[in-house]
Amino acid sequence: MKPKALIKWINEVKDGETSQFNICLSVFNGSSKPISIKKIWLNNFPAIDFPLVLVSDEDSEIYSDDLPINVDPFKSIKFVVAFQYVTPELLQRKRLIKLVYDSNKTVIADTDSPNVNIDSREMIRRLNAYRLKKK
């Protein structure tokens, strides 16, 4: 059974000519075997495969998740990945998020809501809740 991937939210941080996209994904592995997500693409832009600081405050820092991401059989996992230096002209068409797992198998992420774009304040609120759940 192919895994199912959902886009939970997307946050765009503009930096001059380019943007950084922080994207929260939920992946369910309905297979009896574990999977390992090795690459994630936003159109032609690869996700950063190492932890990247998303939020830093006086209490702590919150990082994006690093690749690969392992998902046990019949389990789901929620994680945040970042895409840096994304140019707007390459995002004119629909945003396509593709996950590559195991032996170059792919799955396209669906969205669970028509409005997945959130601002930075909402991203910080959700990341703080996410951080508390991971402890």
Disulfide bonds with the S-S distance in Angstrom:
none
